[in-house]
Amino acid sequence: MIGGLVLVGAVPAVLTAFTVTDPWVAGGAALVAALALVAAGMWQERFKRLVQRRDEQRFKVADGLLLLKSGRVPKVGQMSDPLRLGVHPSAPAHGAAAGSGRVAGDRVPAYVPRDVDTELAEQLRRGGFVVLVGDSTAGKSRTAFEAIHTELPSHELFVPGDKNLGKDVMTALVERVSQSRRAVLWLDDLEHYIRAGTMTAAQISRIRDGKGHKVILATVRSAEEDQLTQVPSDAEDPKRKLGDEAIQMLGQACKIRLHRLFSAGELERARAHVSDERIADALDYSGEYGIAEYLAAGPHLQDAYDNAWEVGRNPRGAALVAAAIDCRRAGHLSALPKVLLEELHHGYLDARGGQRLRPELLEQAWGWATRQRRSTTALLQPADDGAGVEVFDYLVDRYQQQVGPTAHVPEQTITTIIGHARTPDLDAIARQMRAQGRYNLATQALQHAVQLRRVNDGEEHPDTLTSRNNLAGALRALGRLEEAEAEHRAVLTIRRRVLGEEHPDTLNSRNNLAGALGALGRLEEAEAEHRAELEVGRRVLGEEHPDTLTSRNNLAVVLGDLGRLEEAEAEHRAVLQIRRRVLGEEHPSTLTSRNNLAGALGALGRLEEAEAEHRAELEACRRVLGEEHPDTLTSRNNLALALGDLGRLEEAEAEHRAVLQIRRRVLGEEHPSTLTSRGNLAGALGELGRLEEAEAEHRAVLEACRRVLGEEHPDTLTSRNNLALALGALGRLEEAEALE
């Protein structure tokens, strides 16, 4: 009877765990238990299964991955809450039933089928890499969530628990996905993983090409896709490597675009759910806003932010939000420290009127900014650690659309961010600043990143060396060539010792050192370094590896600078031939090779051939990259120079003027590429005999170069020389001599 007595005591406890509180039920259960001793084992097993089922509805983050509480990877069908996957919540439903969706009546309304659903379902069944592209709150995450639930409910679902997880954690995650027989890797906001370098094209290929049925399902905002694939012409610019990686990665994807505004068919399907007052309300505004946009309270939060600047409202809270928006625009991707925003917000508040706005207390400002609107989300959503916040990305997109692509985050804001940012954010900020031509700020960010990595990771850690390599590139762009050479040489020394002579990173350092030597005018040393590095690259990586082709291209450039023009042409032609075969006729690297070959032909005096090659390459750039892509503008600039060499001066002037106009609008008035265009236009004006105009333009360029790049930057010195020549042509010889 001892076993029976134990069970009598145990069963009421079991029922209590399941909130069975009726005393008659409990008493009856005890009586039955006393008579059912033989069934004790069955009860225990059933209890375990019930507890396990209950636990599996609770999730935790372990080793960077969202797991069931039991520690297992969930199946798609077990992930019933779309909010966990990044879906924007809406207000809870009131009154009428919300429809028949799986999550009806709670903070995610019934799903309105989208026009892309059929295409998305087909791609999921096929497997591979699928990316949904669209504006913030276009409904990308919800559409993806519904698709995998319908098509792949029994697949294992791998969800990174943190977008800022480290490279080692992502590598381990990719390995786990690769070993699964049926898996979905969920990458909401793909831009975070690309910018941080935690997800690469090679990792995508490893998952996609493995055994079993695998899907990598990602979302990316349209504005972020545009930024990621805008590849600068400068081969040493780290943003070029990032852009090449993004292009290569997205080139593997089936991209499906989701529009913010619903189509007529989608609106008709939404009307089937008007019993949910949230959808009915959204339909009333469907001419101006998308259904998903309205349900996520995007317009409501935007209005709250705009109205907060009014006198006596919440101007201090609005200043906190404004600072957060600019931090994101500057490239800070992880949660924003509250102490950073508190330090920054004073400048934004003062710019709008300061104390005349009668700002609220700081505590009230935080309460206003972090309060959920319409029970959906907040302007500044508190991060998990409690010390930081995330700004609603809808506000960032809308502000960027309002101010335009050339609007810079204030320098003081960038400097303050640098003092608070972690190393991944510092790297991202540096890339953003360099892309904008703000080389001083890029250098500051990288110097701070190097300092932090030395302390946290050590002098010889790969990430420390990568930051030092990027710093050397920024110093070179800034014209501090001796420092750049010294930094490249130091990184190369460590990589040789730690990684070996033939490691790809070591070869990359040798190539960069050769580039720095060439910029210093030490061309024979540069050629020797390029040749030595190329010989190893051919043996280790192969004749047709992208890095090998980049090395051959760089060697050809040095040969041209040395005046060995036939050799340079032959090398450019050989690289172009391989890139055409391996990468295709319209790959950005192929187009770069065509542009370089055209330049070599021009240097050889074969001007008609050069012009024809420039025109063909420009036509391809326009078609593939678009009219305003940096490579397209570089191509137009080079065509204009070729036209000038041919004596077709009016055409050259018109082309230079057109390029300048676009660069001013896209890059800003003081971007180094814009200043180059102004200098080239001034040169064309001088060739046309319009000397006063040429002098005025050269003078304006010199003033801007001094301010932006510094007095001793090579571009500044070139600009001084050009102004001196213009003054000499005007007969103002004393002024010209003084400048020289």
Stockholm file with secondary structure:
# STOCKHOLM 1.0

chainA/1-740         MIGGLVLVGAVPAVLTAFTVTDPWVAGGAALVAALALVAAGMWQERFKRLVQRRDEQRFKVADGLLLLKSGRVPKVGQMSDPLRLGVHPSAPAHGAAAGSGRVAGDRVPAYVPRDVDTELAEQLRRGGFVVLVGDSTAGKSRTAFEAIHTELPSHELFVPGDKNLGKDVMTALVERVSQSRRAVLWLDDLEHYIRAGTMTAAQISRIRDGKGHKVILATVRSAEEDQLTQVPSDAEDPKRKLGDEAIQMLGQACKIRLHRLFSAGELERARAHVSDERIADALDYSGEYGIAEYLAAGPHLQDAYDNAWEVGRNPRGAALVAAAIDCRRAGHLSALPKVLLEELHHGYLDARGGQRLRPELLEQAWGWATRQRRSTTALLQPADDGAGVEVFDYLVDRYQQQVGPTAHVPEQTITTIIGHARTPDLDAIARQMRAQGRYNLATQALQHAVQLRRVNDGEEHPDTLTSRNNLAGALRALGRLEEAEAEHRAVLTIRRRVLGEEHPDTLNSRNNLAGALGALGRLEEAEAEHRAELEVGRRVLGEEHPDTLTSRNNLAVVLGDLGRLEEAEAEHRAVLQIRRRVLGEEHPSTLTSRNNLAGALGALGRLEEAEAEHRAELEACRRVLGEEHPDTLTSRNNLALALGDLGRLEEAEAEHRAVLQIRRRVLGEEHPSTLTSRGNLAGALGELGRLEEAEAEHRAVLEACRRVLGEEHPDTLTSRNNLALALGALGRLEEAEALE
#=GR chainA/1-740 SS CHHHHHHHHHHHHHHHHTTCCCHHHHHHHHHHHHHCGGGHHHHHHHHHHHHHHHHTTSEEEETTEEEETTSSCCBGGGCCCGGGGTCCCCCCCCSSCCCSSTTTTTTSCCCCCCTTHHHHHHHHHHCEEEEEEECTTSSHHHHHHHHHHHHCTTSEEECBSCTTCCHHHHHHHHHHHHHCSEEEEEESSHHHHHHHTCSCHHHHHHHHTSSSEEEEEEEEEHHHHHHHTCCCSCTTCHHHHHHHHHHHHHHTSEEEECCSSCCHHHHHHHGGGTTSHHHHHHHHTTTTSCHHHHHTTHHHHHHHHHHTTSTTSSHHHHHHHHHHHHHHHTTCCSCEEHHHHHHHHHHHHHHTTGGGGCCCCHHHHHHHHTSCBTTTBCSEEECTTSSEEEECHHHHHHHHHHHCTTCCCCHHHHHHHHHHCCHHHHHHHHHHHHHTTCHHHHHHHHHHHHHHHHHHTCTTCHHHHHHHHHHHHHHHHTTCHHHHHHHHHHHHHHHHHHHCTTSHHHHHHHHHHHHHHHHTTCHHHHHHHHHHHHHHHHHHTCTTCHHHHHHHHHHHHHHHHTTCHHHHHHHHHHHHHHHHHHHCTTSHHHHHHHHHHHHHHHHTTCHHHHHHHHHHHHHHHHHHTCTTCHHHHHHHHHHHHHHHHTTCHHHHHHHHHHHHHHHHHHHCTTCHHHHHHHHHHHHHHHHTTCHHHHHHHHHHHHHHHHHHTCTTCHHHHHHHHHHHHHHHHTTCHHHHHHHC
#=GC SS_cons         CHHHHHHHHHHHHHHHHTTCCCHHHHHHHHHHHHHCGGGHHHHHHHHHHHHHHHHTTSEEEETTEEEETTSSCCBGGGCCCGGGGTCCCCCCCCSSCCCSSTTTTTTSCCCCCCTTHHHHHHHHHHCEEEEEEECTTSSHHHHHHHHHHHHCTTSEEECBSCTTCCHHHHHHHHHHHHHCSEEEEEESSHHHHHHHTCSCHHHHHHHHTSSSEEEEEEEEEHHHHHHHTCCCSCTTCHHHHHHHHHHHHHHTSEEEECCSSCCHHHHHHHGGGTTSHHHHHHHHTTTTSCHHHHHTTHHHHHHHHHHTTSTTSSHHHHHHHHHHHHHHHTTCCSCEEHHHHHHHHHHHHHHTTGGGGCCCCHHHHHHHHTSCBTTTBCSEEECTTSSEEEECHHHHHHHHHHHCTTCCCCHHHHHHHHHHCCHHHHHHHHHHHHHTTCHHHHHHHHHHHHHHHHHHTCTTCHHHHHHHHHHHHHHHHTTCHHHHHHHHHHHHHHHHHHHCTTSHHHHHHHHHHHHHHHHTTCHHHHHHHHHHHHHHHHHHTCTTCHHHHHHHHHHHHHHHHTTCHHHHHHHHHHHHHHHHHHHCTTSHHHHHHHHHHHHHHHHTTCHHHHHHHHHHHHHHHHHHTCTTCHHHHHHHHHHHHHHHHTTCHHHHHHHHHHHHHHHHHHHCTTCHHHHHHHHHHHHHHHHTTCHHHHHHHHHHHHHHHHHHTCTTCHHHHHHHHHHHHHHHHTTCHHHHHHHC
//
